[in-house]
Amino acid sequence: MSDAGCQKSEVGKSGTLNLNLRSKRSRAAKPATAADVPRVYAIVAGQGDLPGALLASAGAIVPDTEGVVALSNLDCPIIGLGAKLEQTVSGLRPGNVVIFTDMFGTSCANAGREAKQRHPEIAVLCGTNLAMLVRFLYHRHKKPFAELIPFLVETGRTAVRTIEI
């Protein structure tokens, strides 16, 4: 089945949304040594325009979005979404990959689960919020992958609060 309806985008250094399959190269900070902290890539997957909007907003705060792509399920059947996600994961390797999904139980989360079954070394995080993406962009070159994932989950949890007066 064709996945031509799937929308894949990325945010360039200027914060503009680019509908490309290749990442733009950013000149932002690199890890101290590549051997200490391997490259970490990400896919932001979700409903409609949300993935691109989240990535654009995070990229406006931390401009290093190289190797991070947005994948929308807009006009994309579940089979096409799974195939597009698989193609994207494979295209981002070698390196660690995090799939950020909008919420648990959605078509994007289910496609992420299928990708995790094929690639057990990747991480799939559901319920993504802006704080998680900002922290990911900032810390992905600084923290080992095994520490980064629980750090992002905790960031997402603590970012949700009520304001009491």
N, CA, C and O of each residue as an XYZ file, in Angstrom:
660
protein
N       0.839     -1.186      0.000
C       0.000      0.000      0.000
C       0.880      1.244      0.000
O       1.903      1.264      0.684
N       0.527      2.237     -0.715
C       1.318      3.452     -0.851
C       1.191      4.317      0.389
O       0.135      4.374      1.019
N       2.292      4.996      0.735
C       2.263      5.914      1.863
C       2.395      7.352      1.370
O       2.839      8.228      2.112
N       2.017      7.590      0.144
C       2.190      8.906     -0.466
C       1.468     10.005      0.304
O       1.882     11.162      0.237
N       0.398      9.680      1.036
C      -0.342     10.689      1.771
C       0.308     11.090      3.073
O      -0.080     12.103      3.654
N       1.302     10.324      3.568
C       1.959     10.635      4.826
C       2.776     11.902      4.677
O       3.433     12.114      3.657
N       2.732     12.736      5.692
C       3.504     13.964      5.640
C       4.697     13.839      6.562
O       4.550     13.505      7.738
N       5.860     14.101      6.039
C       7.093     14.062      6.811
C       7.749     15.417      6.674
O       7.910     15.920      5.563
N       8.124     16.008      7.777
C       8.695     17.338      7.719
C       9.804     17.475      8.734
O       9.995     16.611      9.590
N      10.529     18.566      8.631
C      11.572     18.882      9.584
C      11.639     20.391      9.717
O      11.108     21.127      8.885
N      12.293     20.840     10.766
C      12.446     22.263     10.982
C      13.888     22.630     10.731
O      14.801     22.037     11.305
N      14.090     23.602      9.878
C      15.434     24.068      9.579
C      15.932     25.040     10.630
O      15.212     25.386     11.567
N      17.169     25.476     10.467
C      17.798     26.374     11.424
C      17.011     27.671     11.607
O      17.010     28.249     12.694
N      16.350     28.121     10.560
C      15.592     29.368     10.645
C      14.254     29.196     11.330
O      13.563     30.182     11.584
N      13.865     27.939     11.642
C      12.586     27.694     12.282
C      11.468     27.454     11.286
O      10.324     27.236     11.684
N      11.781     27.492      9.989
C      10.755     27.242      8.993
C      10.561     25.748      8.815
O      11.505     24.975      8.979
N       9.383     25.347      8.491
C       9.053     23.945      8.314
C       9.348     23.545      6.878
O       8.830     24.153      5.942
N      10.184     22.514      6.699
C      10.571     22.040      5.383
C       9.983     20.660      5.159
O      10.142     19.782      6.008
N       9.313     20.446      4.051
C       8.749     19.137      3.737
C       9.752     18.362      2.900
O       9.592     18.239      1.685
N      10.783     17.842      3.547
C      11.848     17.089      2.899
C      12.005     15.753      3.592
O      11.518     15.564      4.707
N      12.683     14.822      2.936
C      13.021     13.562      3.574
C      14.417     13.604      4.169
O      14.760     12.725      4.960
N      15.216     14.566      3.830
C      16.569     14.694      4.359
C      16.618     15.805      5.404
O      15.904     16.801      5.290
N      17.456     15.635      6.414
C      17.620     16.643      7.463
C      18.569     17.727      6.997
O      19.510     17.459      6.250
N      18.326     18.939      7.433
C      19.274     20.014      7.202
C      20.353     19.892      8.270
O      20.071     19.487      9.398
N      21.561     20.233      7.928
C      22.673     20.156      8.867
C      22.752     21.446      9.670
O      22.817     22.536      9.101
N      22.746     21.321     10.971
C      22.831     22.472     11.855
C      24.267     22.640     12.329
O      25.023     21.669     12.370
N      24.644     23.840     12.680
C      25.996     24.088     13.169
C      26.009     24.215     14.689
O      26.937     24.804     15.243
N      25.017     23.685     15.364
C      24.937     23.784     16.822
C      25.951     22.851     17.473
O      26.651     22.099     16.794
N      26.018     22.913     18.797
C      27.006     22.171     19.579
C      26.998     20.678     19.288
O      25.939     20.070     19.133
N      28.185     20.094     19.217
C      28.387     18.664     19.026
C      28.846     18.068     20.345
O      29.294     18.801     21.227
N      28.744     16.751     20.501
C      29.228     16.138     21.741
C      30.738     16.326     21.886
O      31.459     16.528     20.910
N      31.187     16.252     23.139
C      32.616     16.427     23.408
C      33.433     15.431     22.598
O      34.377     15.821     21.911
N      33.084     14.157     22.667
C      33.710     13.151     21.822
C      32.619     12.228     21.314
O      31.740     11.816     22.071
N      32.676     11.908     20.045
C      31.658     11.055     19.444
C      31.640      9.675     20.084
O      30.593      9.028     20.121
N      32.780      9.213     20.588
C      32.849      7.896     21.217
C      32.107      7.879     22.550
O      31.554      6.850     22.938
N      32.092      9.015     23.254
C      31.433      9.078     24.560
C      29.916      9.141     24.439
O      29.206      8.457     25.176
N      29.422      9.944     23.530
C      27.978     10.122     23.371
C      27.630      9.966     21.895
O      27.821     10.895     21.110
N      27.114      8.785     21.511
C      26.752      8.586     20.102
C      25.617      9.510     19.673
O      24.854     10.009     20.500
N      25.526      9.720     18.396
C      24.469     10.550     17.819
C      23.106      9.978     18.168
O      22.896      8.768     18.097
N      22.184     10.846     18.545
C      20.818     10.429     18.842
C      19.888     11.162     17.888
O      19.916     12.390     17.798
N      19.071     10.406     17.184
C      18.115     10.928     16.216
C      16.704     10.800     16.783
O      16.483     10.086     17.761
N      15.764     11.488     16.171
C      14.393     11.403     16.666
C      13.384     11.564     15.550
O      13.636     12.196     14.524
N      12.221     10.961     15.796
C      11.043     11.113     14.951
C       9.928     11.591     15.868
O       9.650     10.966     16.891
N       9.296     12.689     15.507
C       8.144     13.192     16.244
C       6.925     12.815     15.416
O       6.700     13.380     14.346
N       6.137     11.863     15.907
C       4.999     11.339     15.146
C       3.706     11.671     15.869
O       3.624     11.575     17.093
N       2.686     12.066     15.092
C       1.421     12.397     15.733
C       0.327     12.763     14.755
O       0.458     12.609     13.541
N      -0.741     13.247     15.322
C      -1.954     13.579     14.598
C      -1.828     14.928     13.885
O      -1.387     15.916     14.473
N      -2.215     14.951     12.638
C      -2.314     16.199     11.887
C      -1.049     17.034     11.875
O       0.034     16.537     11.567
N      -1.192     18.307     12.213
C      -0.081     19.256     12.182
C       0.743     19.269     13.465
O       1.743     19.981     13.545
N       0.338     18.492     14.471
C       1.008     18.528     15.771
C       2.499     18.215     15.703
O       3.282     18.955     16.299
N       2.937     17.166     15.015
C       4.383     16.876     15.024
C       5.235     18.028     14.487
O       6.254     18.376     15.084
N       4.827     18.612     13.380
C       5.575     19.733     12.812
C       5.556     20.952     13.712
O       6.562     21.651     13.835
N       4.416     21.214     14.347
C       4.301     22.365     15.244
C       5.162     22.172     16.493
O       5.827     23.108     16.938
N       5.153     20.972     17.056
C       5.996     20.699     18.223
C       7.473     20.851     17.879
O       8.232     21.468     18.626
N       7.870     20.288     16.753
C       9.270     20.369     16.353
C       9.672     21.807     16.042
O      10.771     22.228     16.404
N       8.813     22.559     15.386
C       9.110     23.968     15.092
C       9.256     24.768     16.387
O      10.152     25.603     16.505
N       8.387     24.514     17.345
C       8.450     25.238     18.622
C       9.707     24.876     19.398
O      10.382     25.757     19.929
N      10.029     23.591     19.469
C      11.244     23.161     20.168
C      12.479     23.710     19.461
O      13.433     24.136     20.110
N      12.458     23.698     18.132
C      13.581     24.200     17.356
C      13.789     25.697     17.505
O      14.903     26.189     17.321
N      12.737     26.425     17.834
C      12.873     27.860     18.080
C      13.610     28.121     19.396
O      14.211     29.180     19.579
N      13.558     27.149     20.309
C      14.223     27.284     21.608
C      15.645     26.723     21.546
O      16.590     27.355     22.018
N      15.788     25.531     20.962
C      17.090     24.877     20.787
C      17.220     24.574     19.298
O      16.656     23.587     18.825
N      17.948     25.396     18.552
C      17.943     25.295     17.084
C      18.589     24.047     16.476
O      18.471     23.845     15.268
N      19.253     23.217     17.246
C      19.902     22.027     16.688
C      18.867     20.934     16.450
O      18.638     20.089     17.315
N      18.243     20.955     15.276
C      17.239     19.946     14.931
C      17.757     18.959     13.888
O      16.978     18.213     13.294
N      19.056     18.956     13.668
C      19.631     18.005     12.720
C      19.292     16.579     13.162
O      19.460     16.225     14.329
N      18.818     15.776     12.225
C      18.507     14.386     12.532
C      17.191     14.191     13.266
O      16.940     13.118     13.815
N      16.350     15.219     13.281
C      15.027     15.119     13.914
C      13.989     15.420     12.847
O      14.067     16.453     12.182
N      13.022     14.533     12.675
C      11.995     14.716     11.656
C      10.610     14.604     12.281
O      10.418     13.930     13.293
N       9.668     15.267     11.668
C       8.265     15.193     12.082
C       7.524     14.311     11.086
O       7.737     14.409      9.878
N       6.665     13.461     11.596
C       5.897     12.545     10.756
C       4.436     12.611     11.176
O       4.093     12.261     12.305
N       3.587     13.054     10.276
C       2.160     13.190     10.549
C       1.390     12.008      9.985
O       1.770     11.430      8.967
N       0.302     11.656     10.662
C      -0.572     10.606     10.147
C      -1.657     11.167      9.232
O      -2.549     10.433      8.807
N      -1.588     12.452      8.931
C      -2.593     13.111      8.116
C      -2.721     12.415      6.763
O      -1.735     12.275      6.040
N      -3.915     11.986      6.424
C      -4.191     11.301      5.157
C      -3.298     10.079      4.949
O      -2.940      9.756      3.816
N      -2.944      9.411      6.022
C      -2.028      8.280      5.936
C      -2.665      7.064      6.605
O      -2.902      7.087      7.813
N      -2.942      6.016      5.856
C      -3.504      4.816      6.474
C      -2.475      4.169      7.397
O      -1.273      4.375      7.227
N      -2.934      3.393      8.367
C      -2.052      2.789      9.352
C      -0.943      1.968      8.701
O       0.191      1.988      9.182
N      -1.236      1.257      7.637
C      -0.209      0.458      6.964
C       0.846      1.385      6.362
O       2.043      1.115      6.467
N       0.413      2.458      5.742
C       1.345      3.424      5.178
C       2.153      4.120      6.256
O       3.333      4.413      6.062
N       1.526      4.388      7.390
C       2.215      5.040      8.499
C       3.321      4.140      9.049
O       4.436      4.597      9.300
N       3.006      2.873      9.231
C       4.018      1.930      9.717
C       5.186      1.821      8.757
O       6.341      1.782      9.182
N       4.893      1.771      7.464
C       5.954      1.674      6.454
C       6.795      2.949      6.435
O       8.019      2.880      6.322
N       6.152      4.104      6.543
C       6.887      5.377      6.547
C       7.745      5.498      7.805
O       8.871      5.990      7.738
N       7.229      5.060      8.937
C       8.003      5.093     10.177
C       9.211      4.163     10.082
O      10.313      4.524     10.496
N       9.001      2.974      9.539
C      10.101      2.017      9.353
C      11.167      2.601      8.430
O      12.360      2.495      8.717
N      10.752      3.209      7.339
C      11.685      3.831      6.394
C      12.466      4.951      7.082
O      13.669      5.095      6.862
N      11.798      5.731      7.900
C      12.447      6.850      8.581
C      13.448      6.347      9.618
O      14.561      6.865      9.703
N      13.062      5.340     10.410
C      13.983      4.767     11.401
C      15.226      4.243     10.698
O      16.346      4.527     11.123
N      15.040      3.488      9.639
C      16.168      2.921      8.899
C      17.052      4.009      8.300
O      18.271      3.849      8.244
N      16.459      5.108      7.855
C      17.214      6.207      7.260
C      18.013      7.025      8.267
O      18.965      7.707      7.887
N      17.645      6.969      9.528
C      18.344      7.747     10.552
C      19.520      6.987     11.171
O      20.286      7.563     11.943
N      19.664      5.746     10.851
C      20.711      4.932     11.461
C      22.015      5.091     10.703
O      21.937      5.432      9.522
N      23.195      4.884     11.242
C      23.432      4.327     12.567
C      23.326      5.399     13.641
O      23.562      6.580     13.388
N      22.981      4.983     14.798
C      22.786      5.876     15.934
C      21.553      5.460     16.692
O      20.775      4.623     16.232
N      21.382      6.040     17.836
C      20.204      5.762     18.648
C      19.029      6.567     18.124
O      19.196      7.692     17.651
N      17.837      5.985     18.209
C      16.635      6.640     17.696
C      15.562      6.665     18.777
O      15.304      5.661     19.439
N      14.945      7.830     18.943
C      13.790      7.993     19.825
C      12.601      8.341     18.947
O      12.677      9.240     18.110
N      11.501      7.622     19.143
C      10.246      7.979     18.486
C       9.367      8.625     19.548
O       8.980      7.981     20.523
N       9.058      9.895     19.351
C       8.150     10.618     20.236
C       6.765     10.546     19.606
O       6.604     10.950     18.454
N       5.764     10.050     20.318
C       4.406     10.025     19.773
C       3.498     10.920     20.599
O       3.782     11.233     21.755
N       2.406     11.321     19.976
C       1.486     12.255     20.608
C       0.835     11.692     21.863
O       0.817     12.362     22.895
N       0.300     10.473     21.798
C      -0.298      9.867     22.985
C      -0.415      8.360     22.823
O      -0.458      7.845     21.705
N      -0.464      7.674     23.928
C      -0.543      6.218     23.932
C      -1.851      5.764     23.280
O      -2.910      6.337     23.539
N      -1.775      4.745     22.443
C      -2.962      4.154     21.845
C      -3.347      4.712     20.487
O      -4.279      4.205     19.863
N      -2.662      5.732     20.014
C      -2.983      6.301     18.706
C      -2.334      5.470     17.601
O      -1.531      4.577     17.872
N      -2.689      5.772     16.364
C      -2.077      5.061     15.238
C      -0.565      5.259     15.223
O       0.177      4.343     14.867
N      -0.108      6.436     15.604
C       1.340      6.699     15.632
C       2.020      5.896     16.735
O       3.109      5.362     16.523
N       1.405      5.803     17.896
C       1.968      4.999     18.980
C       1.983      3.523     18.597
O       2.946      2.815     18.894
N       0.930      3.059     17.946
C       0.888      1.660     17.509
C       1.950      1.383     16.452
O       2.580      0.326     16.477
N       2.158      2.305     15.531
C       3.224      2.151     14.540
C       4.590      2.179     15.231
O       5.503      1.459     14.828
N       4.730      3.005     16.264
C       5.965      3.043     17.048
C       6.224      1.727     17.754
O       7.364      1.265     17.817
N       5.165      1.116     18.288
C       5.288     -0.187     18.940
C       5.778     -1.231     17.946
O       6.640     -2.047     18.273
N       5.235     -1.209     16.741
C       5.673     -2.145     15.704
C       7.140     -1.911     15.333
O       7.884     -2.868     15.118
N       7.556     -0.655     15.259
C       8.959     -0.339     14.964
C       9.855     -0.835     16.094
O      10.952     -1.331     15.841
N       9.402     -0.706     17.323
C      10.163     -1.179     18.488
C      10.318     -2.699     18.451
O      11.355     -3.224     18.857
N       9.297     -3.409     17.969
C       9.398     -4.862     17.851
C      10.478     -5.249     16.843
O      11.186     -6.236     17.045
N      10.610     -4.493     15.776
C      11.625     -4.775     14.760
C      13.009     -4.252     15.150
O      14.028     -4.795     14.725
N      13.033     -3.199     15.957
C      14.287     -2.553     16.376
C      14.250     -2.373     17.893
O      13.981     -1.267     18.362
N      14.508     -3.407     18.664
C      14.368     -3.315     20.124
C      15.269     -2.260     20.778
O      15.015     -1.858     21.914
N      16.296     -1.816     20.092
C      17.228     -0.852     20.671
C      16.699      0.584     20.636
O      17.259      1.452     21.306
N      15.644      0.854     19.877
C      15.103      2.217     19.830
C      14.205      2.460     21.044
O      13.827      1.518     21.741
N      13.873      3.704     21.287
C      12.947      4.064     22.372
C      11.699      4.689     21.759
O      11.786      5.455     20.800
N      10.546      4.360     22.316
C       9.280      4.944     21.887
C       8.645      5.587     23.115
O       8.341      4.905     24.094
N       8.446      6.903     23.061
C       7.865      7.645     24.172
C       6.508      8.198     23.754
O       6.400      8.892     22.744
N       5.484      7.893     24.525
C       4.122      8.352     24.219
C       3.735      9.495     25.150
O       4.201      9.562     26.287
N       2.886     10.391     24.665
C       2.444     11.529     25.461
C       3.434     12.682     25.421
O       3.598     13.400     26.408
N       4.082     12.856     24.303
C       5.136     13.855     24.156
C       4.606     15.272     24.372
O       3.514     15.623     23.926
N       5.411     16.072     25.069
C       5.086     17.488     25.226
C       6.310     18.329     24.860
O       7.397     17.794     24.646
N       6.127     19.616     24.792
C       7.192     20.518     24.358
C       8.415     20.431     25.253
O       9.543     20.475     24.763
N       8.212     20.310     26.548
C       9.345     20.227     27.478
C      10.241     19.036     27.148
O      11.466     19.148     27.211
N       9.653     17.915     26.803
C      10.424     16.719     26.455
C      11.284     16.966     25.221
O      12.457     16.593     25.193
N      10.706     17.590     24.208
C      11.458     17.840     22.977
C      12.581     18.854     23.176
O      13.671     18.690     22.628
N      12.320     19.886     23.948
C      13.354     20.882     24.220
C      14.512     20.228     24.966
O      15.673     20.421     24.606
N      14.198     19.458     25.999
C      15.247     18.770     26.758
C      15.977     17.750     25.890
O      17.189     17.578     26.026
N      15.254     17.072     25.002
C      15.896     16.128     24.093
C      16.920     16.847     23.225
O      18.068     16.413     23.131
N      16.513     17.945     22.590
C      17.419     18.674     21.706
C      18.649     19.170     22.456
O      19.757     19.155     21.919
N      18.456     19.603     23.677
C      19.560     20.150     24.451
C      20.492     19.067     24.992
O      21.708     19.254     24.986
N      19.954     17.945     25.459
C      20.740     16.929     26.159
C      21.143     15.720     25.318
O      21.898     14.879     25.806
N      20.680     15.599     24.095
C      20.957     14.387     23.320
C      22.430     14.192     22.996
O      22.852     13.068     22.727
N      23.224     15.257     23.015
C      24.659     15.150     22.774
C      25.445     15.056     24.080
O      26.669     14.924     24.063
N      24.745     15.124     25.202
C      25.422     15.201     26.497
C      25.202     13.978     27.379
O      26.068     13.623     28.178
N      24.058     13.340     27.239
C      23.731     12.202     28.095
C      23.787     10.901     27.303
O      23.389     10.864     26.139
N      24.281      9.834     27.930
C      24.197      8.526     27.272
C      22.733      8.149     27.054
O      21.864      8.536     27.836
N      22.467      7.400     25.999
C      21.103      7.034     25.620
C      20.352      6.385     26.781
O      19.179      6.685     27.000
N      21.005      5.513     27.518
C      20.359      4.808     28.637
C      19.919      5.775     29.741
O      18.968      5.480     30.465
N      20.579      6.904     29.882
C      20.189      7.926     30.860
C      19.208      8.926     30.268
O      18.361      9.466     30.981
N      19.317      9.173     28.976
C      18.491     10.174     28.309
C      17.004      9.807     28.352
O      16.163     10.664     28.623
N      16.680      8.551     28.090
C      15.272      8.151     27.988
C      14.517      8.353     29.303
O      13.477      9.011     29.284
N      14.982      7.824     30.454
C      14.249      8.085     31.701
C      14.232      9.571     32.071
O      13.273     10.050     32.677
N      15.287     10.292     31.709
C      15.343     11.734     31.946
C      14.215     12.437     31.188
O      13.557     13.324     31.734
N      13.990     12.043     29.931
C      12.923     12.646     29.121
C      11.544     12.300     29.656
O      10.654     13.150     29.675
N      11.361     11.065     30.089
C      10.068     10.659     30.666
C       9.773     11.479     31.914
O       8.660     11.977     32.080
N      10.756     11.622     32.786
C      10.563     12.419     34.002
C      10.310     13.886     33.655
O       9.480     14.538     34.290
N      11.009     14.401     32.667
C      10.782     15.778     32.217
C       9.336     15.968     31.789
O       8.698     16.950     32.168
N       8.814     15.028     30.999
C       7.430     15.117     30.535
C       6.436     15.095     31.675
O       5.451     15.834     31.670
N       6.701     14.236     32.661
C       5.799     14.140     33.813
C       5.808     15.408     34.645
O       4.750     15.909     35.025
N       6.984     15.927     34.931
C       7.064     17.104     35.798
C       6.623     18.385     35.087
O       6.332     19.385     35.744
N       6.572     18.366     33.757
C       6.130     19.546     33.011
C       4.621     19.757     33.107
O       4.129     20.860     32.868
N       3.895     18.709     33.456
C       2.433     18.818     33.567
C       2.111     19.187     35.014
O       2.332     18.391     35.926
N       1.599     20.375     35.218
C       1.308     20.886     36.562
C       0.047     21.732     36.553
O      -0.409     22.199     35.509
N      -0.488     21.912     37.716
C      -1.581     22.868     37.867
C      -1.016     24.143     38.493
O      -0.053     24.111     39.260
N      -1.631     25.240     38.150
C      -1.222     26.509     38.759
C      -2.268     26.856     39.813
O      -3.450     27.019     39.508
N      -1.823     26.962     41.025
C      -2.702     27.299     42.143
C      -2.481     28.748     42.548
O      -1.352     29.239     42.573
N      -3.562     29.409     42.859
C      -3.458     30.818     43.308
C      -4.018     30.914     44.703
O      -4.037     31.998     45.287
